[in-house]
Amino acid sequence: MKKSIEEDVFIPLYPKSTMEDRSSPQSMFQDRRFWSAVKLFSNVLLWDGIVQEDMVRDLGLSKLLNRYLLLNLLNTPPGPDNIIKCHKVVAYLPERWFQDLESGSTLPELQNFCQYLLQ
């Protein structure tokens, strides 16, 4: 999984002005790469409970979410598409990771993502 994340995930960053046109080749390519990374994200998180939780959280949250997915979300203009993307990412997070957290708190690896959602 680690090798796949390091060698196979690629989401290009284009200027925001290029990304405003959702039908541009750059925007469509970036979207395809984003959804490919989300699929890998969901597959990594499926290993929760089988592989050590620390490893799953490191690969899924620290490496995929914070390094690739969040960077893409920050680089695209806000809109309904980003809401759908965020909803999908949240849907894949294992519920048990949040059971023992205090109200209003989150996992340390999700701090940046939560700040993005609040904005």
Secondary structure as GFF3:
##gff-version 3
##sequence-region A 1 119
A	DSSP	alpha_helix	2	8	.	.	.	ID=ss1
A	DSSP	alpha_helix	16	19	.	.	.	ID=ss2
A	DSSP	alpha_helix	25	45	.	.	.	ID=ss3
A	DSSP	alpha_helix	53	57	.	.	.	ID=ss4
A	DSSP	pi_helix	58	69	.	.	.	ID=ss5
A	DSSP	alpha_helix	70	75	.	.	.	ID=ss6
A	DSSP	alpha_helix	80	92	.	.	.	ID=ss7
A	DSSP	three_ten_helix	95	98	.	.	.	ID=ss8
A	DSSP	three_ten_helix	108	110	.	.	.	ID=ss9
A	DSSP	alpha_helix	111	118	.	.	.	ID=ss10
###
